[in-house]
Amino acid sequence: MQACCVNFGDCTVDLAAFEVRRAGEKRPVEPQVFDLLAFLVQNPDRLVTKDELIAEVWHGRIVSDATLASRLRAARRAIGDDGEQQKLIRTVHGRGIRFVGKPATDSIPIAPPAAPLKQEIRFCNAPDGVRLAYATVGNGPPLVKPANWLTHLEYELISPVWRHWIAGLSRDHTLIRYDKRANGLSDWNVDNLTFEAMVRDLETVVDAAGLERFPLFCLSQGCAIAAAYAVRNPERVTRMVFYGGYSRGWNKRGNSNHAAQREALGTLIEHGWGQDNPVFRQIFTSMFLPEGNAEHQQWFNEMQRAAASPINAARIHRAVGDLDVRHLLPQIKVPVLVLHARNDEVVPFEEGRILASEIPGARFVPLDSRNHVLLESEPAWPRLLEETWAFLAEDGTMGRA
């Protein structure tokens, strides 16, 4: 029987909690490093080929030998091994990798979490032929989340940065979310990465999911996408929740110093994003999660690299910097709840005030946080959930086609 906790020496690989512990202390590891280690410990004393690792850990995507070697070094460090001793993970040159640690007899049989998150991933095609990945989680009436900065449907489900969002939003709903074009599991090789294309992608996903009328939960740039969609399709949107949102991109706020800083970040993305050293991605992570711990920041760093190529991340960054839907706000006719962290270091608090003051009848709820992505441990998180659940519960018109 497969185990959910594999013990060897003073190490534990917890396959259910996605954790590595050594001498009882949790060792932070990046998602791909954990996936690599988990696959190896579940196949002890068997030679695992590079092709198998690419299929299981990278889901068939081509990776360089340098990337594989980097992840292997990190996996060894996490369990107290190294490339010279190879006492636990042994490399057979030109053939593959073998885990030679002996699992202890007290490895724990599979015992799934009380409420595991399970999702179904499907694909649909935008009008220009771009293939989009979307996922459904939970049960109940639909709740649609437009795509935000960078996403990855698989990584988010196990990430300590995002999994509580998915669990909370799918508590009483079927949550539908998707990876935008050039990002995540959607097609990366795309010509059109304009804001207009992003709005059409939302249209494509809700049509593919068979939805007729539904509410939207929107985060960051997803708020602008939802605003444009709601003005064009007022008969389909029942209500909207905006968190950390804005109607004007960073290049449209009349602050030349701020715009110059963000343009410089775009250059850093393009030239440093894909490196094994996370220093360039860390700049963004520190803005999104200034109060996150080492585990949060490592997961966010790794997910950003997994979600997009350096060129695509830079293109997305610049595309959202030029969006401007402020003129559409007075035309929104559905009920809107706007929440915004007072000290958000990615989107200024003033942008949330603009949304709430210029959308007719919108209600505004300030939250006490510096994080752009709220963490499960901070008081602002349950406040956001309570406000969202109460607001959505007022909607008695939700349903599928």
C-alpha positions as CSV (number, residue, x, y, z in Angstrom):
1,M,0.0,0.0,0.0
2,Q,1.3,3.5,-0.9
3,A,2.0,5.7,2.1
4,C,1.1,9.3,2.7
5,C,4.1,9.8,5.0
6,V,7.3,8.1,3.9
7,N,9.9,8.0,6.7
8,F,13.6,7.3,6.2
9,G,16.4,8.1,8.6
10,D,15.5,11.3,10.4
11,C,13.4,12.5,7.4
12,T,9.7,12.4,6.6
13,V,8.1,13.2,3.2
14,D,4.4,13.9,3.8
15,L,2.7,13.3,0.5
16,A,-0.7,14.6,1.9
17,A,0.5,17.8,3.5
18,F,3.2,18.5,0.8
19,E,5.8,18.8,3.4
20,V,9.4,17.6,4.0
21,R,10.5,17.3,7.7
22,R,14.0,16.5,9.0
23,A,14.6,15.8,12.7
24,G,11.0,16.9,13.2
25,E,11.5,20.4,11.7
26,K,9.8,21.4,8.4
27,R,12.2,22.0,5.6
28,P,10.9,24.6,3.0
29,V,11.1,23.2,-0.5
30,E,9.9,24.6,-3.8
31,P,6.9,22.8,-5.5
32,Q,8.9,21.2,-8.3
33,V,11.6,20.0,-5.8
34,F,8.8,18.5,-3.6
35,D,7.3,16.8,-6.7
36,L,10.7,15.4,-7.7
37,L,11.4,14.1,-4.2
38,A,7.9,12.7,-3.8
39,F,8.1,10.7,-7.0
40,L,11.5,9.3,-6.1
41,V,10.5,8.2,-2.6
42,Q,7.4,6.5,-4.0
43,N,9.7,4.5,-6.3
44,P,12.5,3.3,-4.0
45,D,15.3,1.2,-5.4
46,R,14.1,1.7,-9.0
47,L,16.0,3.5,-11.6
48,V,13.9,6.5,-12.7
49,T,14.7,7.9,-16.1
50,K,14.8,11.6,-17.1
51,D,11.9,11.0,-19.4
52,E,9.8,9.7,-16.4
53,L,10.7,12.7,-14.3
54,I,9.8,15.2,-17.1
55,A,6.5,13.4,-17.5
56,E,5.6,13.3,-13.8
57,V,7.2,16.5,-12.4
58,W,7.1,18.8,-15.4
59,H,4.0,17.3,-17.1
60,G,5.8,16.8,-20.4
61,R,7.3,20.2,-20.7
62,I,10.9,20.3,-22.0
63,V,13.4,21.2,-19.3
64,S,17.2,21.6,-19.5
65,D,19.7,19.4,-17.8
66,A,20.8,22.4,-15.7
67,T,17.2,22.8,-14.4
68,L,16.9,19.1,-13.5
69,A,20.3,19.2,-11.8
70,S,19.3,22.3,-9.8
71,R,16.1,20.6,-8.6
72,L,18.0,17.5,-7.7
73,R,20.5,19.4,-5.7
74,A,17.7,21.1,-3.8
75,A,16.0,17.8,-3.1
76,R,19.2,16.3,-1.7
77,R,19.8,19.3,0.5
78,A,16.3,19.0,1.9
79,I,16.9,15.5,3.2
80,G,20.6,15.9,4.2
81,D,22.2,14.4,1.2
82,D,24.6,15.8,-1.4
83,G,26.0,14.9,-4.8
84,E,29.3,13.5,-3.5
85,Q,27.9,11.1,-0.8
86,Q,24.7,10.2,-2.7
87,K,23.6,8.2,0.4
88,L,19.9,8.7,-0.3
89,I,19.6,9.8,-4.0
90,R,22.0,8.1,-6.4
91,T,22.7,9.3,-9.9
92,V,23.5,6.6,-12.5
93,H,25.3,8.6,-15.2
94,G,23.5,8.7,-18.5
95,R,20.7,6.4,-17.3
96,G,18.7,7.9,-14.5
97,I,18.2,8.4,-10.7
98,R,17.5,6.0,-7.9
99,F,16.3,6.6,-4.4
100,V,18.2,4.3,-2.2
101,G,17.0,5.4,1.3
102,K,15.2,2.7,3.1
103,P,11.6,3.6,4.1
104,A,10.9,2.9,7.7
105,T,8.3,0.4,8.7
106,D,6.3,3.1,10.5
107,S,5.4,4.9,7.3
108,I,1.8,6.0,7.6
109,P,-0.8,4.5,5.3
110,I,-2.8,6.8,3.1
111,A,-5.2,9.0,5.1
112,P,-6.6,11.8,2.9
113,P,-7.3,15.2,4.4
114,A,-10.8,15.6,5.8
115,A,-11.9,17.8,2.9
116,P,-9.4,17.4,0.0
117,L,-9.6,19.9,-2.9
118,K,-10.4,18.1,-6.1
119,Q,-10.6,19.9,-9.4
120,E,-11.5,19.0,-13.0
121,I,-9.4,20.7,-15.7
122,R,-10.7,21.2,-19.2
123,F,-9.7,23.1,-22.3
124,C,-11.5,25.4,-24.7
125,N,-10.5,27.5,-27.7
126,A,-10.7,31.3,-27.9
127,P,-11.9,32.9,-31.1
128,D,-8.3,33.3,-32.3
129,G,-7.5,29.7,-31.7
130,V,-5.6,30.1,-28.4
131,R,-6.3,27.1,-26.1
132,L,-7.3,28.0,-22.6
133,A,-7.2,25.8,-19.5
134,Y,-10.0,26.2,-16.9
135,A,-10.9,24.3,-13.8
136,T,-13.9,23.6,-11.6
137,V,-13.7,23.0,-7.8
138,G,-16.5,22.4,-5.3
139,N,-20.3,22.1,-5.6
140,G,-23.2,24.4,-5.8
141,P,-24.1,27.5,-7.9
142,P,-21.3,28.8,-10.0
143,L,-18.8,31.5,-9.0
144,V,-16.3,32.7,-11.7
145,K,-12.9,34.1,-10.9
146,P,-11.3,36.0,-13.9
147,A,-7.6,35.5,-14.3
148,N,-5.2,37.7,-12.4
149,W,-1.4,38.4,-12.6
150,L,0.1,34.9,-13.0
151,T,-1.7,31.7,-12.3
152,H,-1.2,28.0,-12.6
153,L,-4.3,25.8,-12.0
154,E,-2.3,22.8,-10.6
155,Y,0.2,24.7,-8.4
156,E,-2.5,26.9,-6.9
157,L,-4.3,23.9,-5.6
158,I,-1.4,22.8,-3.3
159,S,0.1,26.2,-2.7
160,P,0.0,27.7,0.9
161,V,-0.4,31.0,-0.8
162,W,-3.5,30.1,-2.8
163,R,-5.2,26.9,-1.6
164,H,-7.1,28.6,1.2
165,W,-8.5,31.0,-1.4
166,I,-9.8,28.1,-3.5
167,A,-11.2,26.3,-0.5
168,G,-12.9,29.4,0.9
169,L,-14.4,30.5,-2.5
170,S,-15.6,26.9,-3.3
171,R,-17.2,26.3,0.1
172,D,-20.8,26.9,-1.1
173,H,-20.1,27.2,-4.9
174,T,-18.6,25.6,-7.9
175,L,-15.6,27.8,-8.4
176,I,-14.5,28.3,-12.0
177,R,-11.1,29.7,-12.6
178,Y,-8.7,29.7,-15.6
179,D,-5.2,30.4,-16.7
180,K,-5.0,33.4,-19.0
181,R,-3.3,33.1,-22.4
182,A,0.5,32.8,-22.4
183,N,0.3,31.6,-18.8
184,G,-0.2,28.4,-16.7
185,L,-1.7,25.5,-18.6
186,S,-3.1,27.7,-21.3
187,D,-1.2,28.1,-24.6
188,W,2.1,30.1,-24.2
189,N,2.9,30.8,-27.8
190,V,0.3,33.5,-28.6
191,D,0.5,36.7,-30.7
192,N,-2.3,38.7,-29.2
193,L,-1.9,39.5,-25.5
194,T,-4.0,42.7,-25.3
195,F,-6.6,43.6,-22.7
196,E,-9.3,43.0,-25.3
197,A,-8.1,39.5,-25.8
198,M,-8.2,38.9,-22.0
199,V,-11.8,40.0,-21.9
200,R,-12.7,37.7,-24.8
201,D,-11.0,34.8,-22.9
202,L,-13.4,35.3,-19.9
203,E,-16.3,35.2,-22.4
204,T,-14.9,32.0,-23.9
205,V,-14.5,30.2,-20.6
206,V,-17.9,31.0,-19.2
207,D,-19.5,29.9,-22.5
208,A,-17.5,26.7,-22.5
209,A,-18.5,26.0,-18.9
210,G,-22.2,26.3,-19.9
211,L,-23.0,29.2,-17.6
212,E,-25.9,31.5,-18.1
213,R,-26.0,33.8,-15.1
214,F,-23.3,34.0,-12.4
215,P,-21.4,36.2,-10.0
216,L,-17.8,37.1,-10.4
217,F,-15.0,37.1,-7.7
218,C,-12.2,39.3,-9.0
219,L,-8.7,39.9,-7.7
220,S,-6.2,42.5,-8.9
221,Q,-6.3,42.9,-12.7
222,G,-9.3,40.5,-12.9
223,C,-11.4,43.4,-11.6
224,A,-10.8,45.4,-14.8
225,I,-11.5,42.4,-17.0
226,A,-14.8,41.7,-15.1
227,A,-15.8,45.4,-15.3
228,A,-15.5,45.3,-19.1
229,Y,-17.3,42.0,-19.3
230,A,-20.2,43.2,-17.1
231,V,-20.7,46.3,-19.1
232,R,-20.9,44.2,-22.3
233,N,-23.0,41.4,-20.8
234,P,-25.2,43.0,-18.0
235,E,-27.8,40.2,-18.4
236,R,-25.3,37.5,-17.4
237,V,-23.6,38.9,-14.4
238,T,-25.6,38.9,-11.1
239,R,-23.0,40.6,-8.8
240,M,-19.3,41.1,-8.4
241,V,-16.8,41.1,-5.6
242,F,-13.6,43.1,-6.2
243,Y,-10.5,42.6,-4.1
244,G,-7.2,44.5,-4.5
245,G,-8.5,45.7,-7.9
246,Y,-8.0,48.7,-10.1
247,S,-9.5,50.4,-13.2
248,R,-6.2,51.9,-14.4
249,G,-3.0,50.1,-15.0
250,W,0.3,51.3,-13.5
251,N,1.1,53.3,-16.7
252,K,-2.2,55.2,-16.6
253,R,-2.2,56.7,-13.1
254,G,-0.5,60.0,-13.8
255,N,2.6,59.1,-11.7
256,S,5.6,59.2,-14.0
257,N,8.0,58.0,-11.2
258,H,5.8,55.0,-10.4
259,A,5.4,54.2,-14.1
260,A,9.2,54.3,-14.6
261,Q,9.7,51.9,-11.6
262,R,7.2,49.5,-13.0
263,E,8.7,49.7,-16.5
264,A,12.1,48.9,-15.0
265,L,10.5,45.8,-13.3
266,G,9.4,44.7,-16.8
267,T,13.0,44.8,-18.0
268,L,14.1,42.7,-14.9
269,I,11.4,40.2,-15.7
270,E,12.4,39.8,-19.3
271,H,16.1,39.3,-18.5
272,G,16.2,37.5,-15.2
273,W,12.9,35.7,-14.6
274,G,13.9,32.3,-15.8
275,Q,17.1,31.9,-13.8
276,D,17.4,29.3,-11.0
277,N,18.4,32.1,-8.6
278,P,15.0,33.6,-7.6
279,V,16.4,37.1,-6.9
280,F,14.5,38.8,-9.8
281,R,11.2,37.0,-9.0
282,Q,11.7,37.8,-5.3
283,I,11.2,41.5,-6.1
284,F,7.6,40.8,-7.1
285,T,7.2,38.3,-4.3
286,S,8.2,40.9,-1.7
287,M,5.6,43.3,-3.1
288,F,2.8,40.7,-3.2
289,L,3.6,39.1,0.1
290,P,5.6,41.5,2.3
291,E,4.3,39.7,5.4
292,G,4.8,36.1,4.0
293,N,7.2,33.7,5.6
294,A,10.0,31.8,3.8
295,E,7.6,29.0,2.8
296,H,5.1,31.4,1.3
297,Q,7.7,33.3,-0.6
298,Q,9.4,30.2,-2.0
299,W,6.1,28.8,-3.3
300,F,5.2,32.2,-4.8
301,N,8.6,32.5,-6.5
302,E,8.4,29.0,-7.9
303,M,4.9,29.3,-9.1
304,Q,5.7,32.5,-11.0
305,R,8.5,30.7,-12.9
306,A,6.3,27.7,-13.6
307,A,3.4,29.9,-14.8
308,A,5.1,31.9,-17.6
309,S,8.2,32.3,-19.6
310,P,10.3,35.5,-19.0
311,I,9.1,37.0,-22.3
312,N,5.4,36.2,-21.6
313,A,5.6,37.5,-18.0
314,A,7.0,40.8,-19.2
315,R,4.3,41.0,-21.9
316,I,1.6,40.5,-19.4
317,H,3.1,43.0,-17.0
318,R,3.2,45.7,-19.7
319,A,-0.3,44.8,-21.1
320,V,-2.0,45.3,-17.7
321,G,0.1,48.4,-17.1
322,D,-1.7,50.0,-20.1
323,L,-5.3,49.0,-19.3
324,D,-7.8,51.7,-18.5
325,V,-11.5,51.0,-17.9
326,R,-12.3,53.8,-15.5
327,H,-14.7,55.3,-18.0
328,L,-16.8,52.1,-17.8
329,L,-17.3,52.1,-14.0
330,P,-20.4,54.3,-14.0
331,Q,-22.0,51.9,-16.6
332,I,-21.8,48.9,-14.2
333,K,-25.4,48.1,-13.1
334,V,-25.0,45.0,-10.9
335,P,-24.3,45.0,-7.1
336,V,-20.6,45.3,-6.4
337,L,-18.6,44.7,-3.2
338,V,-15.1,46.3,-3.2
339,L,-12.5,45.2,-0.6
340,H,-8.9,46.5,-0.5
341,A,-6.0,46.2,1.9
342,R,-5.1,49.6,3.4
343,N,-1.3,49.1,2.8
344,D,-1.4,47.0,-0.3
345,E,2.1,47.3,-1.8
346,V,1.1,46.3,-5.3
347,V,-2.1,48.2,-6.0
348,P,-2.5,51.5,-4.1
349,F,-5.4,51.9,-1.7
350,E,-6.6,54.8,-3.7
351,E,-7.4,52.5,-6.7
352,G,-9.8,50.6,-4.5
353,R,-11.5,53.9,-3.5
354,I,-11.9,54.9,-7.1
355,L,-13.6,51.6,-7.9
356,A,-16.0,51.9,-5.0
357,S,-16.8,55.6,-5.5
358,E,-17.4,55.5,-9.3
359,I,-19.4,52.2,-9.5
360,P,-23.0,53.1,-8.7
361,G,-24.1,51.7,-5.3
362,A,-20.8,49.9,-4.6
363,R,-20.0,49.1,-1.0
364,F,-16.4,49.5,0.2
365,V,-14.7,47.4,2.9
366,P,-11.1,48.4,3.9
367,L,-8.9,45.5,5.2
368,D,-5.9,45.8,7.5
369,S,-3.0,44.2,5.6
370,R,0.1,44.9,3.6
371,N,-0.3,41.8,1.5
372,H,-1.7,41.9,-2.0
373,V,-2.6,38.2,-1.6
374,L,-4.1,37.7,1.8
375,L,-2.6,34.8,3.8
376,E,-4.7,32.3,5.8
377,S,-3.1,33.3,9.1
378,E,-3.9,37.0,9.0
379,P,-7.1,38.6,10.5
380,A,-8.0,40.2,7.2
381,W,-8.6,36.8,5.5
382,P,-11.7,35.6,7.5
383,R,-13.0,39.2,7.2
384,L,-12.8,38.9,3.4
385,L,-14.5,35.5,3.4
386,E,-17.3,36.6,5.7
387,E,-18.0,39.7,3.6
388,T,-17.9,37.7,0.4
389,W,-20.1,34.9,1.6
390,A,-22.7,37.3,3.0
391,F,-22.7,39.4,-0.2
392,L,-23.1,36.3,-2.5
393,A,-25.8,34.9,-0.3
394,E,-27.9,37.9,-1.1
395,D,-28.1,36.7,-4.7
396,G,-31.0,34.4,-5.4
397,T,-30.7,34.4,-9.1
398,M,-27.6,32.2,-9.6
399,G,-27.9,29.1,-11.8
400,R,-26.5,27.0,-14.6
401,A,-27.7,27.2,-18.2
